[in-house]
Amino acid sequence: MDTAAYKWLNFLLTLIAAIAIYYFLHDSIPAQFQIPLMIGLVIIVVVSLIVAFRRETPGSGKDE
């Protein structure tokens, strides 16, 4: 697999995990915390998307 496929796989798995977390927790948390839970999960997915697809600088993976 190439790097782009791993990036999409990482994002897809993060999205599935966030949906699973919401699905299993939405009945057990109080109603006033459901919207903050959704906002937090959306932030996690967006950060994952940003981290996975940001441009890499040519020397970013080397120890100097």
N, C-alpha and C positions, 0 to 999 in steps of 0.2 A: 504494500500500500504506500502511496505517496503522502507527503506532508499535508496536502490539502484534504485528503480523505480523513486523516487523523484529526484534523481541526474540526471538520464537520461531525465526526463521530463523537468527539469530546463535547461539542455543543449539544448534539442530540441526546447524549446520555445525561448531561446536566439538566436539560429540559425535562426529560422523562423522570429524573429523580425529583425535580421540583414539583411536578404534577403528582407524583406518588406521595410525596410528603404532604401536600395539601389534601389529597384525597383521604389519607389515613388520619389526618389531624383535624379536619374541619368540623367533625362532630364532637370531638372531645375538648375543644377549647371554647371559652366563653365567647359570646357573640361580639363583644366589643374588641376582641383581639383578632377577628377573622380578616378584617381589612388590613391591619398592620402585617399580618402573616402573608397575605397576598402581595403586599408591597415589598416585603422583605424577599420573598421568593422571586419576584420579578427583578429586583435589584441583583440578586445572585445570578440569574440567567443572563442579564445584560452584561454584568462584569465578566462572566464566562465568555460571552460572545466577543467582548472587546479584547480580552486577553488572548483568546484563541486566534483572532484574525488581525491582530496588530502587526504592523510591518516589522520585520526583524532587521536590525542593522547588521552589516557584514561582519563586524567583529564581536557581536554580542555573546557568542557561545564559547569564546576562547579565554583562557586564563592568561593574564599578562603579568 
